[in-house]
Each structure stands twice: as C-alpha cells, then as structure tokens.
C-alpha cells in the first residue's frame, strides 16, 4: 500500500452519524436525532433522495431540506447537513438560500449557525425519473455541479441577512478526474465511501489536484462513512485506527430506521474522546 497521509494533525477527531430518513415515521426520526445529540455526536446528517435506497422501497421516506430545517430547530449543539444534497434537484441560487435559512434556524443561543452544506452531483436514477429531472450522464451531472458551486458561494455573499458564518462545503464522491478536482477547488470537507485499501491512492490524487489548484490540502477535512447495518460498505474492526493514520478526522456511520439503534456509536465516541485527549 502506498503510504499517503493527509496533513491533519491539528484537527480533532469527530464522530458524526447519518440517520437515513427512511423506513420510519417522522416521530421516530426526530427521537433518533435528539438521542444522537444527547450521546455526544459531533454532526448529524440525513440524505437527499425521494425514495428509500434499500428494501422495502415503498416504505416511509422524507425529503431532506424540510427535515434539516426541523433538525436545526430541535437541536442545540450538533452540526447538521445533507449527506449529500443533490445539486440537480434545485436551482443553485435556491440551494444557497435554503442553506442560508437553515444556517440561521440552527443558531440557537450561540448566534452562529451549524449547517454543513454537503453536496454532490447525484446518482439515483429513480429520483430523477419520478420527479421529472433530466438524468443525463455522470459527466454532465458533475459539470453542472462545477457550475453550481461558484453560484452558491456568490449568492451567499449577496443574501440579506448573510449566513452567520462561512458555511462549510462538504463534497461527496471519489471520482479522480472531476470530483476530486472540485474538492480541491471548493471543499472544506471531502467525504468518501471508498474502500479503505483504496484510500491512500485517492488521497494522493486529491493532493495532486490541490497542487495544481494552489490549495493547501491541510485546509480540507477528510471524512468517510460506513454502514452499521442496512447499506454502504462495512467497516473492518481496525478501520478507525487506520483511518486516523491516513488523516481522516470525521467518521460518519450510517444507521437506518425503523428503530435507529444508536448503541454502536458508543465505542466510537469513547475512541474519539481517548484520541482527542491524547492529541490535546
């Protein structure tokens, strides 16, 4: 394996959770959000789809941004966001306005918003077909995302009131020709579902794009997700330590309904706290 480490020594470890907004009533989802915050997670994410991603595909499902607005009102401390927003579904200026609004809803007593603007180019063809969007190709969707990101930043600069902070942009994906270039150009956080053994090469490609774009890779937080059960790649027992050595500082397990069993988060949170105490 190529030894590629990302410069992340200055960043604390953070544990998030992706709560899939499927297979459950909204009351169960809201309860899971509140329980996750009480447990001490650092960030809570949903996703931006219109139908369940796993069977039963006709089960309950809820739209991302309206749920995020409710999450912003219900919580007090955690960061929150879509993992990830599909840029194809909404005009980029509208996306910016929605994100700015959720940013303000999430301020609470601190006066500073907690939204992470997670975004990507989209991939779930049934969403496009059923809701009347043009599916296009992987390349055309990525080109559209590349055009949307500067418009979103520009709109944030012009909105009144402005966002409460420089809203961090998370870009999800791992394509080496286009996606990682967009990460180097625009992202504060790169989120990937790449298999662990493939990560060193992907990090190397990201560093190459950062060099070409004049970006310090240390400015980009590395994030990865995995499944606890239901969907996504499985995490090996030694994966957290290996991810830490590679420079990953945000780890986001995914948990499905209907019961949203959060108990697997406990050892991850304990691991986070031990590491953060060690690194100061």
N, C-alpha and C positions, 0 to 999 in steps of 0.2 A: 504494500500500500504506500502511495506517495505520502510523505509527511508534510501535510499542509495544515498550518494552524492559523486561525484568524486572530488578529490583534484585539483581544477583548479583556485584557487583564483588569481594566478599570471598571468593568461592568459587573454589577451583582447578578447572581442567578435569579431568574424569575420563573415562577410556575403559573401558567395560565390553564384554562380549561375551555374547550369548545363544547358547548351544550347544543346538541343537534335539535333544532326546533321541529321535531317530527315525532310521530308515534305517541303523542301525549296531549292531554288537554292543556290549555294555557295555564291553568292554575298550578299544574304540576311543574311546568317550566319555570314559572315565577318563583315557586318554592325552591327549585334547584338553584336558581340564581342567588337567592338570599342565603341559602345554606353554603354555597361556594364562597361567597364573600365572608361569611362568618368563620369559615375554616381558615381563611387567610390567603386565598389565591391572589395573585397579583393582577390578573386580567381574565375577563370572561368574554368569549366570542360566540357568535352564532354563525350562520352561513346564509348566503343569498341564493336561494333556489325557490321554486314554486311547488315542488312535489318532493315527497320523501326520496332519498337516494338509495335506501335499502328496503327490502320487503318487510311488511306489506306496502306496496306502492300507492295504494288507495287510502292509506291511513291519514290521520290528522297531520297538518303541516301549517306553518305560519310564516308570513312574509317578514323579511329581515329588518327593514328600516323602521317599521312601526314597532316591532318588538324591541329594537335598540332604544327607541325613544322611551319606552316604558322601563327598560332596564336602567337607563340613565336616571330616571326619576326615582326608582326603587332603591338604588344602591347609593353608597356614600363614599367609598374609598377606591374600589377596583377600577382599573381602566377597562374599556369595553370597545367592541367593534365587530364588524363583519369579517369572517374568515372564509371567503373574501367576497366583497362587493363585486358584482359582475358589471363591468363598465358598459356592456352592450345594452343593458336594460333601461338606462336613463340618460338623458342629455347630461353632458359633463358639468354644465353650469348648474343644473338642478342637483346633481350629486353634491357639488360643492355647497350649495345652500342647505341641503338636508344634513350634511355632515356638520356644518357650522351650527345649525339649530340644535342637533343632538349634543354638540360640544357645549353649548350654553345650558341646555337642560341638565347636563351632568355636573355643573359647577358645585352645587351644594354650598357648604359653608366656606369652602376654600377660595371660591371665586375663580378657580382655574378648571377648565374642562378636562375630561378624562377619555375622550374619544381617540381611538386609534383608527385611522382610515385605511383599513385593509382592502385591497382591490386587486383585480386581475382581469383577464381577457374573456373568461367564460369558456365553458366546455359542455354543459349538459344540454344536449340537443332537444330533449322533450320540453324543457323550459321554453326554448326559442320557438318551437313548433306550436305548442299550445297557446302561447301568449302573443304570437304573431310577429316575432322578431326574425330578421334575416340571420341565418346561422353562419353563412359564409365559410371561411376556412380558418385553420389555426393562424396562418399568416395574416389574413385580413383582420381578424379579431385583435391580434397583437399590434398591428399597425394602427387600428382605431384606438387602442389603449395608449399608444405612444402619443397620438394626437390629443387625447383627452387629458392627460396628466398636466401639461402646462396650462391648459384652460382652467382646470380645477384650482391650481395654485393662484392663477391670475384672478379668478372670481373671489377667492378668499381674501385677496388684497383689496377688493372693491366693495365687499359687503358691509352693510351697516345694520347692526354692530358687527365689527370684525370678530373672528374667532378669538377665544380667550387666550390662546397660546398658538404657537406654530404647531398645527395639528400634525402629528407624525404619520407618515405614509408607510404602510406595510404593503409590499408587493409579494404575491404568492405565485410560485411556479419555479421551474428549473431549466427551462429551455436555454441552451447555451448561445444561440445566435442572436436572439431578440430579447427574451425575458431578462436574462442576467445583465444585458446592456441597460435595459430600463431600470433595473435595480441600481446599477452604478450611477445612473443619471439622476434618479428621483427618490430612491427609497431611504427611509430611516431604519427600516427593518426588512430583512429578507426572510420569508417563510417558505420552507420547502418540505415536501413529503418524500424526498429522495431516500433510497435505501442507504443505510448507514455506511456500507462499504464504498458507495459511490460518492460520498460527500467530499472527501479530500479533492477529487478531481473537479467537482463543481465549485468548491471554494477557490481552487486555482484559477478557473475560468472567470469567476467573479473578480478576483484580484487583477487579472489581465484587463478586464473591461474598466476597472477603476483606474488603472494606469493610463489607459487610452483616454478616459474621460476627465482626467485630472482630479480624481476623487480619492480621498484617504479612506481605505477600507475600514479603518477603525471607527469611522463615523456610522457604520451600518451594523446594527444588531442582528445576530443570526438567531433564527427561530425555526423550530421544527415541530411537527405534530405526529401523533401516532394514535392508534386505537386502544382503548381499554376493552371494548367489545363492540362488535357490530360493523365497523367499517374502517378503512385505512390500513396502512402497514402495521404489523406487530412490532413491538419494541423488545429487543433482547434484554436479558437480565442486566448485562453490564453496559447497556447503552447510555444511561445518563452520564456515567464517568467518561465514556468515550466521546460523547458529545461535548462535554465540558472541555476536554483536552483539545478538541478541534476549534473551540471558541464559541460554541453555542451557549447563549445565556437566557433564552426564552424557550421553555419546553411546554408544549400545549397538548396534553392528552385529550381525546375526544370521547364524550360519553353520550349515549343515546337514551331516549325515553323507552318505555313509559315511566320507569321508576327512578331514573337518574341516580344510580348508586354511586356516590362520591367517595366511598371508602378507599378506593385505590389511590386517591390523591394524598392520603395521609403520609405514606412513606416518602413520596416525592417532596412534600412540604418539609418534612423533617430533614431530608437530604439537603434541600435548599438552605435551610437555616444553619445546618452544620457547616456547609461550604462557605456561606456568607460570613459566618463568624471567623472562619479560618483566613479568608482573604481580606477581612477588615472592611 
